[in-house]
Amino acid sequence: MSAPQDALVVVGVDDSRLSMAAVRLAAREAALHSRPLRVVHAFNWVADPSEPIPEEPRRPAEELLRRATETAAGAQPGVEVSCALIEGPVITTLLRESGSAALLVIGDGGLSVDPDVPAASDATAVQLAARAGCSVLVAREQLPSTGPVLVGVDGSASSLSALDYAFDTAARHSTDLVVVQVCDPDGTDGAPPPEVVEQLAEAVAPWQRKYPSVQVDQQVRTGDPESALAHETRRAELVVVSARGDEPWRGMLGSVSQAMLYHSASPVVVVRSAHGVYIQE
């Protein structure tokens, strides 16, 4: 996480079953990065804005925050935990929080339940991953089992940010790293072009020197990047992709990052590099 040392890990919670899994995952990341954790619930009250929120509607929200705070403390007792009940729409609230956060953690909102959900969906997790001012970790219902960190790269500058994040994460998690690049085949035998294999090795080398303890498996595949990465996610502890790949003009999320949000079997970090922007509604 290339953010100021005092930047927090922020987790957005609601009354869904997935929220507590997101809290536990956020607490783990906060502990690994020695950062405080901030639990946020957006309370979208529609009454007269000049009047205070009545106590009764606040009570379930306050109970939710209490439960989330206890869950975080139980998962990682050494992490400093604070909470905030904020009036306003969920997306707007969490985008504002992301502007000064080191990492935003949210549940996937059921994205991975239906593989046929269209990628153009305006799901909350997709909107936040596309527009947040920091990297976004999208949790699945279950905490990940032990496995390698998986990162997809394509040779673009933004994918190098994902590679940097993945190496740091693998080192902190004390686990292996799988680096996958997918390209078109060389000729009719279906083999990857030798120059792509060489380029990937050159890209990985500086981080391997920086993180000598991380065991790295470099893989160059041919075919469809989304399908190749989705298959690998079944054995990964965490999946890391850049927000945008080698065609950033096509949208705020690249096709691979969108595919991972919908089809990854493991939690996904969408890495927002330093040029990422926070767009307020």
Backbone as JSON, one array per atom type, in Angstrom:
{
  "sequence": "MSAPQDALVVVGVDDSRLSMAAVRLAAREAALHSRPLRVVHAFNWVADPSEPIPEEPRRPAEELLRRATETAAGAQPGVEVSCALIEGPVITTLLRESGSAALLVIGDGGLSVDPDVPAASDATAVQLAARAGCSVLVAREQLPSTGPVLVGVDGSASSLSALDYAFDTAARHSTDLVVVQVCDPDGTDGAPPPEVVEQLAEAVAPWQRKYPSVQVDQQVRTGDPESALAHETRRAELVVVSARGDEPWRGMLGSVSQAMLYHSASPVVVVRSAHGVYIQE",
  "N": [[0.84, -1.19, 0.0], [1.0, 1.91, -1.12], [0.71, 4.43, 0.53], [0.25, 7.22, 2.78], [1.66, 6.71, 6.06], [-0.13, 7.06, 8.12], [-2.56, 6.62, 6.98], [-5.72, 4.97, 6.82], [-7.12, 1.63, 6.86], [-10.18, 1.12, 5.44], [-13.38, -0.21, 5.93], [-16.45, -0.91, 4.48], [-19.67, -1.51, 5.74], [-22.78, -3.33, 5.86], [-26.07, -4.7, 6.45], [-25.82, -7.23, 5.45], [-24.94, -10.73, 5.16], [-22.4, -11.07, 4.22], [-20.92, -8.92, 5.08], [-19.57, -9.19, 7.58], [-17.58, -11.0, 6.92], [-16.1, -9.39, 5.24], [-15.23, -7.52, 7.12], [-13.54, -9.08, 8.76], [-11.57, -9.74, 6.9], [-10.63, -7.18, 6.29], [-9.63, -6.44, 8.78], [-7.51, -8.21, 9.01], [-5.84, -7.32, 6.91], [-5.3, -4.74, 7.85], [-3.85, -5.37, 10.15], [-1.61, -6.69, 9.05], [-0.42, -4.61, 7.7], [0.07, -2.81, 9.65], [-1.79, -0.76, 10.28], [-4.46, 1.44, 11.36], [-7.94, 0.49, 11.63], [-10.96, 1.44, 10.13], [-14.36, 1.3, 10.5], [-17.18, 1.67, 8.55], [-20.51, 2.72, 8.15], [-23.03, 3.57, 5.94], [-25.74, 5.58, 6.39], [-28.64, 6.06, 5.0], [-30.69, 8.33, 5.4], [-33.83, 9.81, 4.8], [-35.42, 11.84, 5.72], [-36.36, 15.16, 6.88], [-33.63, 17.12, 6.28], [-32.74, 19.08, 7.98], [-33.32, 18.33, 10.47], [-32.32, 16.34, 13.32], [-31.34, 12.87, 13.12], [-33.79, 10.58, 14.09], [-33.73, 8.69, 17.15], [-34.6, 5.99, 17.13], [-34.51, 4.88, 14.39], [-31.74, 4.94, 14.14], [-30.79, 3.03, 15.84], [-30.61, 0.21, 14.92], [-28.51, 0.57, 13.07], [-26.42, 1.45, 14.68], [-26.12, -0.81, 16.24], [-25.24, -2.61, 14.32], [-22.71, -1.51, 13.71], [-21.5, -1.84, 16.18], [-21.4, -4.64, 16.33], [-19.76, -5.18, 14.13], [-17.39, -3.91, 14.91], [-16.7, -5.44, 17.14], [-16.33, -7.87, 15.87], [-14.07, -7.32, 14.28], [-12.18, -6.75, 16.3], [-12.12, -9.21, 17.57], [-11.07, -10.81, 15.54], [-8.57, -9.68, 15.01], [-6.93, -8.83, 17.55], [-4.95, -6.9, 18.12], [-5.3, -4.7, 16.52], [-6.08, -1.29, 16.04], [-9.31, -0.05, 16.23], [-11.87, 1.91, 14.88], [-15.1, 3.46, 14.41], [-17.74, 4.67, 12.24], [-20.82, 6.22, 11.72], [-22.41, 7.33, 9.03], [-24.36, 9.7, 7.43], [-25.86, 9.4, 4.32], [-25.7, 8.43, 0.77], [-24.54, 5.12, -0.07], [-22.45, 4.64, -2.02], [-21.44, 7.23, -2.57], [-20.6, 7.97, 0.0], [-18.59, 6.03, 0.61], [-16.8, 6.49, -1.47], [-15.88, 9.02, -0.77], [-14.61, 8.38, 1.63], [-12.59, 6.79, 0.61], [-10.83, 8.56, -0.49], [-8.83, 9.35, 1.27], [-7.88, 7.02, 2.27], [-5.85, 4.05, 2.81], [-6.6, 1.59, 1.88], [-9.65, 0.3, 0.68], [-12.17, -1.8, 1.77], [-14.71, -4.01, 0.83], [-17.76, -5.95, 0.66], [-18.68, -8.33, -1.91], [-21.27, -8.1, -2.75], [-22.75, -10.16, -3.83], [-21.84, -10.59, -6.4], [-20.37, -12.75, -7.44], [-22.09, -14.85, -7.38], [-23.86, -15.33, -9.5], [-22.72, -16.27, -12.51], [-23.5, -15.23, -14.91], [-24.13, -12.61, -14.72], [-24.18, -9.42, -16.18], [-21.25, -7.62, -17.23], [-21.56, -4.91, -17.34], [-23.03, -4.12, -15.25], [-24.3, -1.98, -12.63], [-23.43, -2.52, -10.09], [-22.62, -2.05, -6.62], [-20.01, -2.81, -5.73], [-18.59, -2.88, -8.14], [-18.82, -0.23, -9.01], [-17.42, 1.1, -6.96], [-14.86, -0.09, -7.12], [-14.14, 0.89, -9.59], [-13.99, 3.64, -9.25], [-12.81, 4.53, -6.92], [-10.53, 6.29, -4.71], [-8.38, 4.89, -3.83], [-6.78, 1.65, -3.62], [-8.94, -1.21, -3.91], [-10.33, -3.79, -2.04], [-12.18, -6.57, -2.61], [-14.29, -8.59, -0.94], [-15.09, -12.08, -0.6], [-17.66, -14.42, 0.43], [-16.59, -16.33, 2.17], [-13.64, -16.44, 4.17], [-10.44, -16.5, 2.61], [-8.75, -19.59, 1.86], [-5.51, -20.98, 2.7], [-3.03, -20.18, 0.37], [-1.35, -19.27, -2.72], [-0.59, -15.82, -3.61], [-2.09, -14.38, -6.38], [-1.35, -12.7, -9.34], [-2.25, -10.81, -12.17], [-0.67, -9.73, -15.09], [0.09, -7.49, -17.83], [2.09, -6.2, -19.08], [1.7, -3.48, -19.16], [2.02, -0.12, -17.77], [0.31, 0.27, -15.61], [-0.15, -2.33, -14.77], [2.23, -2.95, -13.62], [2.06, -1.65, -11.21], [0.21, -3.29, -9.96], [1.78, -5.58, -9.81], [3.78, -4.74, -8.03], [2.21, -4.34, -5.73], [1.34, -6.97, -5.35], [3.71, -8.43, -4.82], [4.49, -7.23, -2.4], [2.3, -7.92, -0.83], [2.42, -10.76, -0.88], [4.82, -11.11, 0.49], [4.17, -10.07, 3.03], [2.1, -11.79, 3.74], [3.48, -14.09, 3.91], [3.59, -16.02, 1.85], [3.53, -17.76, -1.36], [3.95, -16.41, -4.71], [2.14, -16.13, -7.68], [2.62, -15.22, -10.92], [0.94, -14.22, -13.72], [0.82, -13.9, -17.2], [-1.0, -13.37, -20.09], [-1.13, -14.06, -23.52], [-1.26, -13.8, -27.15], [-0.83, -16.76, -29.17], [2.32, -18.0, -30.51], [2.74, -18.56, -33.71], [1.63, -21.74, -35.06], [1.76, -23.74, -33.18], [0.78, -23.09, -30.74], [2.32, -22.18, -28.65], [3.62, -19.74, -26.31], [5.01, -16.57, -27.38], [8.57, -16.33, -27.39], [9.72, -13.85, -26.75], [7.84, -12.62, -25.12], [7.88, -14.18, -22.85], [10.46, -13.6, -22.02], [10.23, -10.83, -21.58], [8.44, -10.8, -19.43], [9.98, -12.02, -17.44], [11.97, -10.08, -17.17], [10.44, -7.97, -16.21], [9.63, -8.91, -13.72], [11.99, -9.28, -12.34], [13.21, -6.96, -10.89], [11.52, -6.71, -8.63], [11.75, -9.22, -7.53], [14.33, -9.12, -6.62], [14.02, -7.19, -4.66], [12.27, -8.43, -2.93], [13.42, -11.01, -1.83], [12.64, -13.24, -0.38], [10.24, -14.16, -1.33], [8.74, -16.72, -3.07], [8.44, -17.24, -6.47], [6.29, -18.02, -9.13], [6.36, -17.87, -12.44], [4.24, -17.49, -15.15], [3.47, -17.75, -18.52], [0.77, -17.63, -20.52], [-1.35, -18.68, -23.25], [-4.21, -17.51, -25.03], [-7.43, -16.63, -23.76], [-7.37, -13.93, -21.56], [-9.11, -13.42, -19.36], [-10.41, -15.89, -18.85], [-8.2, -17.56, -18.33], [-7.06, -16.43, -16.0], [-9.25, -16.57, -14.25], [-9.51, -19.32, -13.89], [-7.16, -19.88, -12.47], [-7.68, -18.63, -10.05], [-8.93, -20.35, -8.34], [-7.2, -21.64, -6.65], [-5.96, -19.67, -5.28], [-5.03, -17.45, -2.61], [-5.44, -14.77, -2.62], [-6.31, -12.44, -5.14], [-4.8, -10.26, -7.41], [-5.19, -7.44, -9.4], [-4.7, -4.81, -11.8], [-6.46, -1.68, -11.92], [-6.91, -0.69, -14.46], [-5.88, -1.88, -17.63], [-3.81, -2.34, -20.46], [-5.23, -0.72, -22.12], [-6.38, 1.86, -21.17], [-8.09, 3.88, -21.96], [-10.52, 2.8, -22.6], [-12.23, 2.57, -20.48], [-13.04, 2.93, -16.94], [-12.5, 0.67, -15.57], [-10.59, -2.12, -16.49], [-11.05, -4.91, -18.79], [-10.14, -7.3, -17.69], [-9.97, -6.8, -14.91], [-12.68, -6.31, -14.38], [-13.71, -8.83, -15.05], [-12.54, -10.42, -13.05], [-13.79, -9.42, -10.77], [-16.32, -10.47, -11.09], [-15.93, -13.23, -11.52], [-13.83, -14.38, -10.05], [-12.77, -16.83, -7.74], [-11.71, -16.19, -5.34], [-10.97, -13.55, -2.92], [-10.55, -10.26, -4.31], [-8.17, -7.82, -5.14], [-8.33, -4.71, -6.49], [-6.08, -2.75, -7.88], [-5.28, 0.55, -7.46], [-3.29, 2.83, -8.9], [-0.94, 5.57, -8.39], [-1.95, 7.51, -10.12], [-4.62, 7.22, -10.04], [-8.01, 8.37, -9.73], [-10.29, 10.08, -7.58], [-13.66, 10.31, -7.82], [-16.23, 12.33, -7.05], [-19.69, 12.09, -6.4]],
  "CA": [[0.0, 0.0, 0.0], [1.81, 3.12, -1.18], [-0.11, 5.5, 1.08], [0.86, 7.72, 4.02], [1.66, 5.73, 7.13], [-1.28, 7.23, 8.99], [-3.79, 6.31, 6.25], [-6.42, 3.85, 7.42], [-7.89, 0.65, 6.1], [-11.6, 1.41, 5.64], [-14.28, -1.27, 5.49], [-17.85, -0.55, 4.46], [-20.52, -2.61, 6.21], [-24.23, -3.21, 5.85], [-26.66, -5.79, 7.22], [-25.72, -8.49, 4.73], [-24.11, -11.76, 5.79], [-21.04, -10.94, 3.72], [-20.22, -7.79, 5.7], [-18.64, -9.59, 8.64], [-16.41, -11.58, 6.26], [-15.3, -8.25, 4.8], [-14.61, -6.94, 8.31], [-12.43, -9.93, 9.17], [-10.53, -9.59, 5.9], [-10.07, -5.84, 6.47], [-8.83, -6.44, 10.0], [-6.26, -8.91, 8.71], [-4.98, -6.43, 6.13], [-4.86, -3.66, 8.74], [-2.81, -5.92, 11.02], [-0.42, -6.97, 8.26], [0.18, -3.35, 7.27], [0.21, -1.96, 10.84], [-2.63, 0.42, 10.09], [-5.75, 1.4, 12.05], [-9.11, 0.08, 10.84], [-12.15, 2.28, 10.29], [-15.57, 0.62, 10.06], [-18.1, 2.72, 8.12], [-21.85, 2.34, 7.67], [-23.75, 4.71, 5.38], [-27.13, 5.6, 6.84], [-29.29, 6.91, 4.01], [-31.92, 8.84, 6.0], [-34.46, 10.68, 3.81], [-36.31, 12.8, 6.35], [-35.96, 16.56, 6.82], [-32.19, 17.17, 6.57], [-32.45, 20.06, 9.03], [-33.63, 17.71, 11.76], [-31.45, 15.2, 13.66], [-31.89, 11.54, 12.87], [-34.42, 10.03, 15.29], [-32.94, 7.66, 17.81], [-35.03, 4.64, 16.82], [-33.89, 4.37, 13.16], [-30.29, 4.82, 14.3], [-30.41, 1.93, 16.73], [-30.08, -0.95, 14.19], [-27.23, 0.91, 12.47], [-25.42, 1.46, 15.75], [-25.9, -2.21, 16.63], [-24.42, -3.18, 13.25], [-21.34, -1.04, 13.91], [-20.97, -2.49, 17.39], [-21.09, -6.03, 15.99], [-18.62, -5.16, 13.22], [-16.21, -3.55, 15.69], [-16.37, -6.61, 17.95], [-15.81, -8.89, 14.94], [-12.7, -6.93, 13.94], [-11.33, -6.92, 17.48], [-11.96, -10.64, 17.8], [-10.23, -11.38, 14.49], [-7.21, -9.13, 15.13], [-6.99, -8.07, 18.8], [-3.97, -5.83, 18.21], [-5.6, -3.61, 15.58], [-6.89, -0.17, 16.53], [-10.55, -0.02, 15.46], [-12.84, 2.98, 15.12], [-16.27, 3.28, 13.55], [-18.43, 5.9, 11.87], [-22.15, 6.14, 11.14], [-22.41, 8.51, 8.17], [-25.59, 9.88, 6.68], [-25.64, 9.63, 2.9], [-25.7, 7.23, -0.08], [-23.4, 4.23, 0.18], [-21.33, 4.83, -2.95], [-20.85, 8.55, -2.32], [-19.92, 7.94, 1.3], [-17.36, 5.24, 0.56], [-15.86, 7.18, -2.34], [-15.26, 10.07, 0.03], [-13.7, 7.72, 2.56], [-11.45, 6.25, -0.13], [-9.91, 9.62, -0.88], [-7.7, 9.44, 2.2], [-7.63, 5.68, 2.81], [-4.82, 3.21, 2.2], [-7.3, 0.47, 1.25], [-11.08, 0.21, 0.94], [-12.62, -3.19, 1.74], [-16.16, -4.14, 0.73], [-18.26, -7.24, 0.21], [-18.91, -8.33, -3.36], [-22.67, -7.86, -3.04], [-23.32, -11.27, -4.58], [-21.38, -10.58, -7.8], [-19.84, -14.04, -7.88], [-23.11, -15.89, -7.26], [-24.4, -15.61, -10.82], [-21.68, -16.0, -13.49], [-24.06, -14.61, -16.11], [-24.39, -11.19, -14.5], [-23.43, -8.66, -17.19], [-20.16, -6.81, -16.71], [-21.94, -3.5, -17.33], [-23.88, -3.88, -14.09], [-23.91, -0.86, -11.78], [-23.28, -3.04, -8.72], [-21.84, -1.19, -5.75], [-18.6, -3.21, -5.72], [-17.99, -2.48, -9.41], [-18.72, 1.23, -9.0], [-16.35, 1.52, -6.06], [-13.58, -0.51, -7.68], [-13.84, 1.72, -10.75], [-13.91, 5.08, -9.01], [-12.23, 4.85, -5.61], [-9.26, 6.99, -4.68], [-7.34, 3.97, -3.35], [-7.04, 0.28, -4.03], [-10.18, -1.75, -3.35], [-10.34, -5.23, -1.8], [-13.55, -7.06, -2.66], [-14.31, -9.85, -0.19], [-16.09, -13.12, -0.86], [-18.36, -14.77, 1.67], [-15.7, -17.07, 3.06], [-12.25, -16.02, 4.17], [-9.69, -17.38, 1.71], [-7.88, -20.61, 2.43], [-4.1, -20.72, 2.45], [-2.63, -20.4, -1.01], [-0.5, -18.19, -3.23], [-1.15, -14.6, -4.17], [-2.12, -14.45, -7.84], [-1.41, -11.39, -9.99], [-2.26, -10.8, -13.62], [0.05, -8.6, -15.68], [0.01, -7.44, -19.29], [3.18, -5.39, -19.58], [1.38, -2.06, -19.08], [2.52, 0.57, -16.58], [-0.6, 0.05, -14.48], [-0.01, -3.69, -14.25], [3.41, -2.96, -12.75], [1.56, -1.27, -9.88], [-0.37, -4.51, -9.41], [2.9, -6.47, -9.49], [4.37, -4.21, -6.81], [1.28, -4.64, -4.64], [1.29, -8.41, -5.15], [4.94, -8.84, -4.15], [4.42, -6.76, -1.02], [1.28, -8.73, -0.15], [2.95, -12.12, -0.69], [5.83, -11.05, 1.55], [3.49, -9.87, 4.31], [1.31, -12.98, 4.02], [4.41, -15.23, 3.96], [3.1, -17.02, 0.91], [4.12, -17.7, -2.69], [3.34, -15.51, -5.68], [1.99, -16.63, -9.05], [2.5, -14.1, -11.86], [0.41, -14.76, -14.97], [0.6, -13.03, -18.34], [-1.67, -14.11, -21.16], [-0.87, -13.41, -24.8], [-1.6, -14.59, -28.33], [0.2, -17.78, -29.42], [3.36, -17.75, -31.52], [2.65, -19.58, -34.75], [0.53, -22.71, -35.03], [1.92, -24.74, -32.12], [0.1, -22.62, -29.53], [3.28, -21.79, -27.61], [3.76, -18.29, -26.17], [6.21, -16.02, -28.01], [9.71, -16.28, -26.47], [10.0, -12.49, -26.3], [6.92, -12.3, -24.03], [8.44, -14.87, -21.68], [11.63, -12.83, -21.6], [9.76, -9.55, -21.05], [7.87, -11.03, -18.11], [11.11, -12.25, -16.52], [12.62, -8.79, -16.94], [9.55, -7.15, -15.39], [9.58, -9.48, -12.37], [13.33, -9.31, -11.72], [13.48, -5.96, -9.85], [10.76, -7.0, -7.4], [12.32, -10.43, -6.94], [15.51, -8.69, -5.85], [13.54, -6.43, -3.51], [11.59, -9.38, -2.03], [14.07, -12.29, -2.12], [12.02, -14.35, 0.34], [9.01, -14.56, -2.01], [8.88, -17.71, -4.12], [7.65, -16.76, -7.59], [6.0, -18.9, -10.26], [6.02, -17.03, -13.58], [3.53, -18.26, -16.16], [2.96, -17.07, -19.71], [-0.25, -18.48, -21.12], [-1.98, -18.18, -24.47], [-5.66, -17.63, -25.01], [-8.25, -15.55, -23.23], [-6.86, -13.56, -20.24], [-10.12, -13.54, -18.31], [-10.61, -17.31, -18.52], [-6.97, -18.11, -17.76], [-6.93, -15.97, -14.62], [-10.37, -17.09, -13.45], [-9.19, -20.7, -13.54], [-6.11, -19.87, -11.45], [-8.16, -18.08, -8.78], [-9.47, -21.42, -7.49], [-6.2, -22.07, -5.66], [-5.29, -18.49, -4.76], [-5.48, -16.83, -1.37], [-5.82, -13.41, -2.97], [-6.09, -12.14, -6.54], [-4.44, -8.85, -7.57], [-5.22, -6.94, -10.77], [-4.73, -3.35, -11.88], [-7.78, -1.16, -12.27], [-6.96, -0.59, -15.91], [-4.75, -2.55, -18.25], [-3.04, -1.65, -21.49], [-6.13, 0.13, -22.9], [-7.12, 2.59, -20.14], [-9.09, 4.78, -22.52], [-11.77, 2.09, -22.82], [-13.12, 2.68, -19.33], [-12.39, 3.1, -15.65], [-12.03, -0.67, -15.22], [-10.25, -2.94, -17.64], [-11.87, -6.11, -18.94], [-9.66, -8.34, -16.78], [-10.38, -6.47, -13.54], [-14.11, -6.56, -14.3], [-13.94, -10.28, -15.05], [-12.18, -10.96, -11.76], [-14.83, -9.05, -9.81], [-17.47, -11.36, -11.26], [-15.66, -14.66, -11.67], [-12.77, -14.9, -9.19], [-13.22, -17.63, -6.6], [-11.06, -15.66, -4.14], [-11.03, -12.09, -2.81], [-9.85, -9.56, -5.38], [-7.71, -6.45, -4.94], [-8.2, -3.89, -7.7], [-5.03, -1.81, -7.48], [-5.35, 1.9, -8.01], [-1.96, 3.42, -8.79], [-0.91, 6.96, -7.95], [-2.7, 8.4, -11.0], [-6.05, 6.95, -9.87], [-8.74, 9.57, -9.32], [-11.51, 9.94, -6.79], [-14.71, 11.09, -8.43], [-17.32, 12.5, -6.1], [-20.99, 12.3, -7.02]],
  "C": [[0.88, 1.24, 0.0], [0.95, 4.31, -0.76], [0.58, 6.0, 2.33], [0.69, 6.73, 5.16], [0.45, 5.85, 8.03], [-2.61, 6.97, 8.28], [-4.4, 5.02, 6.78], [-6.84, 2.81, 6.38], [-9.35, 0.9, 6.45], [-12.41, 0.24, 5.14], [-15.71, -0.76, 5.58], [-18.72, -1.73, 4.84], [-21.99, -2.28, 6.01], [-24.79, -4.42, 6.59], [-26.62, -7.12, 6.5], [-24.79, -9.45, 5.46], [-22.64, -11.6, 5.41], [-20.24, -9.88, 4.45], [-19.21, -8.22, 6.75], [-17.41, -10.31, 8.06], [-15.5, -10.47, 5.76], [-14.58, -7.6, 5.97], [-13.41, -7.76, 8.74], [-11.26, -9.81, 8.19], [-9.84, -8.23, 6.04], [-9.18, -5.78, 7.71], [-7.5, -7.15, 9.78], [-5.31, -8.02, 7.92], [-4.46, -5.28, 6.98], [-3.73, -4.15, 9.64], [-1.51, -6.14, 10.25], [0.32, -5.7, 7.85], [0.35, -2.36, 8.42], [-0.54, -0.65, 10.69], [-3.89, 0.31, 10.95], [-6.86, 0.99, 11.08], [-10.29, 0.98, 11.16], [-13.35, 1.55, 9.69], [-16.63, 1.68, 9.76], [-19.42, 2.11, 7.67], [-22.55, 3.6, 7.19], [-25.23, 4.58, 5.72], [-27.88, 6.58, 5.96], [-30.66, 7.35, 4.51], [-32.52, 9.88, 5.06], [-35.42, 11.69, 4.41], [-35.76, 14.22, 6.19], [-34.48, 16.68, 7.2], [-31.83, 18.17, 7.67], [-32.69, 19.51, 10.42], [-32.65, 16.58, 12.04], [-32.13, 13.87, 13.37], [-32.54, 11.01, 14.15], [-33.64, 8.86, 15.85], [-33.31, 6.27, 17.34], [-34.45, 4.12, 15.5], [-32.39, 4.2, 13.26], [-29.89, 3.54, 15.02], [-29.91, 0.7, 15.98], [-28.71, -0.68, 13.57], [-26.12, 0.92, 13.51], [-25.11, 0.05, 16.22], [-25.02, -2.92, 15.6], [-22.96, -2.78, 13.43], [-20.71, -1.68, 15.14], [-20.55, -3.92, 17.08], [-19.86, -6.1, 15.08], [-17.33, -4.85, 13.97], [-15.76, -4.73, 16.54], [-15.78, -7.72, 17.08], [-14.36, -8.6, 14.58], [-11.76, -7.16, 15.1], [-11.1, -8.39, 17.79], [-11.04, -11.29, 16.79], [-8.78, -10.95, 14.63], [-7.16, -8.25, 16.38], [-6.03, -6.88, 18.86], [-4.26, -4.63, 17.33], [-6.45, -2.54, 16.25], [-8.11, -0.02, 15.63], [-11.4, 1.17, 15.87], [-14.02, 2.75, 14.18], [-16.95, 4.62, 13.3], [-19.77, 5.56, 11.24], [-22.35, 7.43, 10.36], [-23.7, 8.56, 7.37], [-25.27, 10.17, 5.22], [-25.68, 8.34, 2.11], [-24.42, 6.42, 0.11], [-22.22, 4.56, -0.72], [-20.64, 6.17, -2.7], [-20.04, 8.56, -1.04], [-18.59, 7.21, 1.22], [-16.34, 5.83, -0.42], [-15.15, 8.3, -1.58], [-14.25, 9.46, 1.01], [-12.43, 7.25, 1.84], [-10.42, 7.3, -0.48], [-8.71, 9.75, 0.01], [-7.33, 8.09, 2.8], [-6.44, 5.02, 2.12], [-5.46, 2.07, 1.4], [-8.76, 0.54, 1.65], [-11.49, -1.25, 0.77], [-14.14, -3.23, 1.74], [-16.52, -5.57, 0.39], [-18.58, -7.18, -1.27], [-20.38, -8.14, -3.73], [-23.32, -8.96, -3.86], [-22.87, -11.33, -6.03], [-21.01, -11.97, -8.29], [-20.88, -15.16, -7.84], [-23.62, -16.32, -8.63], [-23.35, -15.27, -11.88], [-22.18, -15.3, -14.73], [-24.43, -13.15, -15.91], [-23.57, -10.37, -15.49], [-22.38, -7.77, -16.56], [-20.5, -5.34, -16.65], [-22.81, -3.15, -16.13], [-23.36, -2.71, -13.26], [-23.82, -1.28, -10.32], [-22.34, -2.15, -7.92], [-20.35, -1.53, -5.8], [-17.9, -2.78, -7.0], [-17.8, -0.97, -9.45], [-17.56, 1.7, -8.12], [-14.98, 1.12, -6.59], [-13.16, 0.38, -8.85], [-13.47, 3.14, -10.37], [-13.22, 5.47, -7.7], [-10.89, 5.56, -5.75], [-8.13, 6.16, -4.14], [-7.64, 2.59, -3.9], [-8.23, -0.27, -3.27], [-10.06, -3.27, -3.23], [-11.79, -5.68, -1.71], [-13.58, -8.46, -2.06], [-15.35, -10.81, -0.77], [-16.66, -13.57, 0.48], [-17.48, -15.48, 2.67], [-14.3, -16.45, 3.02], [-11.43, -16.99, 3.33], [-8.88, -18.42, 2.47], [-6.43, -20.26, 2.09], [-3.74, -21.08, 1.0], [-1.77, -19.25, -1.47], [-1.29, -16.92, -3.51], [-1.03, -14.71, -5.69], [-2.21, -13.04, -8.4], [-1.38, -11.55, -11.5], [-1.57, -9.56, -14.13], [-0.09, -8.66, -17.2], [1.11, -6.58, -19.89], [2.92, -3.9, -19.53], [1.95, -1.45, -17.8], [1.62, 0.31, -15.38], [-0.48, -1.35, -13.91], [1.25, -3.83, -13.4], [3.04, -2.52, -11.34], [0.94, -2.48, -9.2], [0.72, -5.49, -9.01], [3.58, -6.03, -8.19], [3.51, -4.55, -5.6], [1.3, -6.13, -4.31], [2.54, -8.92, -4.45], [4.89, -8.45, -2.67], [3.43, -7.61, -0.22], [1.78, -10.14, 0.11], [3.98, -12.14, 0.43], [5.17, -10.92, 2.92], [2.67, -11.09, 4.72], [2.18, -14.23, 4.18], [3.92, -16.37, 3.07], [3.77, -16.83, -0.45], [3.35, -16.73, -3.58], [3.3, -16.18, -7.04], [1.74, -15.42, -9.94], [2.09, -14.68, -13.22], [0.27, -13.65, -16.0], [0.04, -13.88, -19.46], [-1.49, -13.34, -22.46], [-1.37, -14.3, -25.94], [-0.5, -15.6, -28.61], [1.16, -17.37, -30.52], [3.29, -18.87, -32.55], [1.5, -20.55, -34.52], [0.64, -23.71, -33.89], [1.29, -24.31, -30.8], [1.02, -22.17, -28.43], [3.34, -20.26, -27.51], [5.02, -17.79, -26.85], [7.36, -15.93, -27.01], [9.98, -14.88, -25.94], [9.07, -12.07, -25.15], [7.41, -12.95, -22.74], [9.62, -14.08, -21.12], [11.22, -11.49, -20.99], [9.17, -9.71, -19.66], [8.98, -11.24, -17.08], [11.81, -10.95, -16.18], [11.76, -7.9, -16.03], [9.56, -7.61, -13.93], [10.89, -9.29, -11.62], [13.56, -8.23, -10.65], [12.75, -6.23, -8.54], [11.27, -8.28, -6.73], [13.57, -10.09, -6.12], [15.09, -7.94, -4.58], [12.92, -7.35, -2.47], [12.18, -10.78, -2.25], [13.41, -13.49, -1.44], [10.78, -14.89, -0.37], [9.33, -15.56, -3.13], [7.91, -17.37, -5.25], [7.52, -17.83, -8.68], [5.53, -18.01, -11.4], [5.39, -17.89, -14.67], [3.1, -17.36, -17.31], [2.01, -18.05, -20.4], [-0.71, -17.87, -22.44], [-3.48, -18.38, -24.35], [-6.33, -16.4, -24.45], [-7.79, -15.18, -21.82], [-7.86, -13.77, -19.11], [-10.31, -14.99, -17.87], [-9.39, -17.91, -17.84], [-6.81, -17.7, -16.3], [-8.03, -16.53, -13.74], [-10.1, -18.52, -13.01], [-8.16, -20.75, -12.41], [-6.61, -19.41, -10.09], [-8.65, -19.17, -7.83], [-8.48, -21.86, -6.41], [-5.51, -20.88, -4.99], [-5.88, -18.04, -3.43], [-6.02, -15.43, -1.64], [-5.46, -13.18, -4.43], [-5.84, -10.63, -6.68], [-4.45, -8.5, -9.05], [-5.17, -5.42, -10.72], [-6.12, -2.9, -12.3], [-7.96, -1.1, -13.78], [-5.71, -1.22, -16.5], [-4.09, -1.72, -19.32], [-3.92, -0.8, -22.41], [-6.99, 0.97, -21.96], [-8.19, 3.5, -20.69], [-10.46, 4.1, -22.69], [-12.73, 2.21, -21.63], [-12.33, 2.76, -18.05], [-11.96, 1.77, -15.07], [-11.7, -1.42, -16.5], [-11.09, -4.2, -17.66], [-11.44, -7.2, -17.97], [-10.1, -8.05, -15.34], [-11.88, -6.67, -13.37], [-14.41, -8.05, -14.23], [-13.61, -10.88, -13.7], [-13.21, -10.61, -10.69], [-16.01, -10.01, -9.88], [-17.12, -12.84, -11.12], [-14.54, -15.21, -10.79], [-13.38, -15.68, -8.03], [-12.68, -17.11, -5.28], [-11.25, -14.14, -4.07], [-10.13, -11.42, -3.85], [-9.44, -8.17, -4.91], [-7.58, -5.78, -6.3], [-7.28, -2.74, -7.33], [-5.2, -0.49, -8.23], [-4.0, 2.54, -7.81], [-2.08, 4.91, -8.49], [-1.73, 7.89, -8.82], [-4.2, 8.15, -10.9], [-6.75, 8.18, -9.33], [-9.96, 9.2, -8.5], [-12.56, 10.86, -7.4], [-15.89, 11.14, -7.48], [-18.62, 12.73, -6.85], [-21.56, 13.65, -6.59]]
}
